Amino acid sequence: MRFLAGFLLVGASLTSFLATPRAQFDPLPSVRLVPAPPLTLPADVDSNVPMVWELVGGVWRLFAFASINGAPSRLMGPAVDRMQHGGPVALVPDPGDGVWIQSIVPDENGTWYGYYHHERPADGCGRLDRFILRLGAARSTDQGRTWRDLGIILEAAPETLACATPNLYVAGGVGDVSAMLAPDRTDLFLFFSQYSRIPAEQGVAVARLAWADRDAPVGRVLVWVNGAWLPPRRTSEGVWLSPAGTPLAPVTRPWHDGAPEADAFWGPSVHWNRYLERYVMLLSRARDEDFNSSGIYISYARTLRDPRQWSAPRKILDRPAWYPQVAGLDPKTGTDRDAGRRSRFFVQGRSDYYIDFLR
């Protein structure tokens, strides 16, 4: 892509991942990336950075959570461009190994529910140089200083692991989660990356949790598989294993096949855009087993409930980058889950652009 008159303009797509007939004829928005004063969050980041507004002592404060090398920390301030480092956070009991808090959904009573990416060494493969990914849930009642672990909620079956993989980091599992609560607050939708050894099971998938089960989510997360929401199965050891979800976009060059090339979407970040009245998903796209990027992509949907509604991803930034997300600019509402016509566009904790949505 190239810059024209100070911005990058990206057109709409009329095709979709797994489109229903109605979605195929729904004209889509476009975006432009406008250069902005550089902004870097006051912490190292190798993950999505979830954000929450909270009223503290009669003053609205923005909280954000930056994770690096499996250790999350808390940021806070009056706005996204005035954040300060607030120290590490505690997850109790500690699940061990690396934890990245990647998405937070606040409840109406002030409780925050966090959804985390967990990495453990692939010792079952005899490879301590690679990792197996899982997703967990936690709860905080003190504005994110401490979190009560609620357990692992999405875990891939052992037979899907790729023990002989040439991938630089991952030997299988599911990770990199973005959570969105439905407008009626009945269901939570989880968008995540799958790294199965089976090519047809690789890519971004969707799961659903009844919001009424948020305090006891283990064994209750359903995964979208070929049009149906399927439950996990429980092993004789008491471990809940999730079915492999249907990817929103199939990979064209799979992970783990022995070739250095890959072509797969991963690392989703989803928000509700009030200006567009649509959900927006930003994604990374890997071009090889080392996760080198072929750019940042965008997709749209009018509803969370039908994964077939998501439009085909279109490139918005032709630059190697990981973990794209927005930060809405409206006080008290703008976060990584809520944005308007113009937002900050972040990649791995740094923002060089505004993102303008055009309808």
C-alpha positions, 0 to 999 in steps of 0.5 A, a space after each residue: 500500500 502507499 500513502 496518498 495525501 497523508 493517509 492510507 486508504 483501504 477499500 471495502 470487500 463484498 466477499 466474506 469468510 463463510 458468508 451467508 447470502 445476505 452478508 455477500 451483498 452488504 456493502 462494507 465500510 473502509 478505513 484510512 490510517 492517518 499519521 498521528 503523534 507517536 504514542 507508546 504505552 509505558 510498558 513493554 508489550 507482546 500481546 493485545 492490551 485490554 482497557 477498562 474505564 472505572 470511576 475511582 474516587 469520583 474521577 474516571 480512570 482508564 486502566 490497561 494491562 500490558 503483558 510481556 514474556 508471560 508477565 502482565 502489569 497494570 497501567 492507569 491514567 486519565 486517558 490513553 495518552 497519559 498512562 502511567 505504570 502501576 506495577 505487576 498484577 497477581 493471578 491467584 492461584 498462579 497457573 505457572 509458566 507464562 500468562 498474558 491477560 488479553 481481554 477484559 469484560 467488566 460486569 455491571 457490579 464492578 467485577 472485571 472478568 479477564 481472559 488470558 493466554 497461557 503457555 506451557 512448555 511442550 514437554 509432552 513432545 519432549 521439546 522444552 523449546 516450544 510451547 503449547 497454548 491454552 486459554 483461561 479466565 480470571 476475575 478481579 474485584 480490585 481494579 485489576 491488582 489481583 485476579 482469582 483464577 477461574 481455570 482453563 476454559 479452552 484447551 486443544 486435544 493432545 492428538 492435535 499437537 504438532 510435536 515435530 513442528 518447525 514453528 519458532 514458538 508453537 507446537 499446538 493449542 489455542 491462544 490469543 483471545 479477544 472477548 466481546 459481550 453480546 448487547 443483551 449480555 446473555 453470551 460472551 463470544 471468544 475469538 482465538 487462534 488455533 494452531 492444530 497440526 491439522 491444516 483444516 483446523 488452523 486459523 481464527 475460530 469462535 467460542 461462546 460462553 453463557 454470561 450466567 456461567 462467567 464465575 464457573 466457566 470451565 467445561 461450559 465454553 461452546 465452540 463453533 463447528 460447521 454451524 453448530 455450537 459444540 461442548 467440550 469433552 471431559 477426559 478420565 483425568 477430569 480435563 476438559 478438551 475443546 473441539 476444533 473450531 471451524 476457522 473463519 478463514 482457512 489457511 492457504 499454507 499451513 503451519 507445521 508442515 515442514 515448509 518454512 512458508 505459512 499463510 495464516 490469520 491469527 491474533 484477533 482483536 474485536 471491538 464494537 464500532 458505534 459509528 459504523 454500527 458493526 463489529 470490527 476485527 483486526 488481525 495479523 497475517 503470518 507469512 512463515 513459521 517464524 510469525 513474520 508478518 505480511 501485514 495487518 488486516 480488517 474484517 466486519 460483522 453486524 452480529 456476533 451470533 453468526 460467525 458466517 457474517 464476518 467479511 473477508 479480511 482486507 489489508 490495511 497496513 503493509 508492514 510487519 507487525 503483531 497484535 493490532 488493536 484500537 483504543 477508542 478516544 471517547 472518555 468513559 467509553 473508548 477502549 479496545 472493545 469500544 470505538 467510534 469514527 476515529 480511534 488510536 491504532 495500536 500495534 504491539 503497544 505503539 500507535 503511529 496512526 489514527 484509524 478513521 472508519 468510513 461508511 
